[in-house]
């Protein structure tokens, strides 16, 4: 059963107005990721995926990531839209976060603009920022949405949302 969407205020958007299948959108805002006090990613060339009921996932170009901290993982997952994702763990000093970033090496044609981009789960990071705003991670361990003040839900991922 679909929940009642929250009415967006000025300068807000509702995840219930996002499309299905998902849409890729360029992001001109400043996106940064911090892990173990290191700047892992810093870009103004991010892309985001907009999908009904989900906060956006942000993808960072490889050129704007400190790739020396990424370690390929054996983990993989499947997205009905984009295909099979390959994962990375993040290792900075003695601290590691397993399977926290992903990419699509053989992405479906409709999402080819994500080639060379990496998505990150915001929850395991010390902080993810969009401009000066710290991101709140989407609930649950499966989804990787980035929640900011300009996004309203309710959002899929929390208890009781599986059937949405």
N, C-alpha and C positions, 0 to 999 in steps of 0.2 A: 504494500500500500504506500502510495506516494505521500510524504508529509506535506504540511502546509508551509510553503516557502515564506521566508522572512521578507518583508517589503524593503527593498533597498532605499537608503536615504540618498541625499545629495553626494555625488562622487563615489557612489558604491555600485557594485554589480552583484546580482544574485547568481549563485552557481546553478540555479534552476533555469536560468536563461542560457546556459552554455549548451552547445550542440552535442548530439550523439549521431554519428561517430564524432570523436574529438577533433578539435581544430588546433593547429599550431599557429602561434602568434609571436611576432618579434617583440622584444621588451627593450625599451630605451633607458629604463631605470638602471641605477647602479646596484648590482647584485654582488654580495660578498658572503663568503663562508669561512668561519673560524673553527679550527679544531686543535685542541691541545696548545692553545695560544699562538697558533700559526695561521697565517692567511693562506687558505687552501685555494680559494677561487676569488677572482676580482674581475668583473666584466661590466660592460655596458652593451653587450651583444648577446644577451641571453635570449632564449625562446621559452615560451610557456605553452603547456597543453591545457586546453579548456574542454572539460567534459562534464555533462550533466551530473549534478549532485556532488561533484568533487572540487575541493579547492585546487587551484592550478598547481601542476608540477613544473618546476623550473629546470631548464637544461642549459649548461654552461659550455661554451666552446673549449675544446682541449687546449688551445693556445692560451687560454686565460686561467688554466688550472696548474697548480704546482704538482705536475704528474709524478715527480719523484716520490710522492707520498702514497700513490695508488699502487696496490698490489692486486694483480688478477686473481680472481676467485674461481672455484669450480662451480659455484652457484649459478643457476640460470632460472629464468621464469618466462612465461608466455603471455603476451598481450594479444587479444583477438584483433587489434587494429594494427599494431606495429610489428609484431612477430616475436622472435626469441631474443631476450635480453641477456647479455653477459654482464657479470658483476665484478666490482672491485671492493676490496677492503681498504681501509685507510690506516696507515701506520705513521705516526709522528712521535719520535722518541720512543718511549716505552709504552705509549698508549696506542691501542688498536681498536678499531670499530669494524666488525666483520660485515661484509655484504651491504655496504651503505651507499654505493654509487653504481650506476648501470649505464650501459650503452647498447645500441642495436647494430651489430656488425652487418647484418643482412636484413635491413629494415624494409618493410613493404613500400611500394612505390609512392603511395599517398603521403608518406611521412619522410621522404628522402631528405628533406631539409634539416632533419635531425642528425644526419651523418656527421660524425666528428664532434658531437655534443654528448655530454654526460649529465645524467640526472642524479640528484642527491636526496636522500632522506634527511629532512631537517632535524628530526628528533635526536639522533646521536651526536649532532654537532654541538659545539659550545654555543655558537650563534650563527644564524643566517639572517642577513639583512637585505631588504629591498629599500633602496635609498637609505634613510636613517632609521627606518622602522625594523624592529626585530620581529622575525617571523615566528608564529606559533605553529607547531606541527599538527597535522591532521591526526585525529584519534585512531587508535588501532595500529597493529604492526604491519599490515599489508600495504596500506596506501601511503603515498609520500607527498601529500598536498602541503602547500605553503599558505598559511592563513595570515592575512593582513587586515587592517581596519577597513579597507575598501571592498572586502568580500563578505557577503552574508550567505547563510545557509537556510536550513540546517544542512550539515555536511555528512556524507556517508562515511562510515568507518567506526563510529562509536557503537556501544551496545544497542541492539535492536534495529540496526540499519541494514542488515544483510539483505533483506528482501526488497530494498528500494530499487 
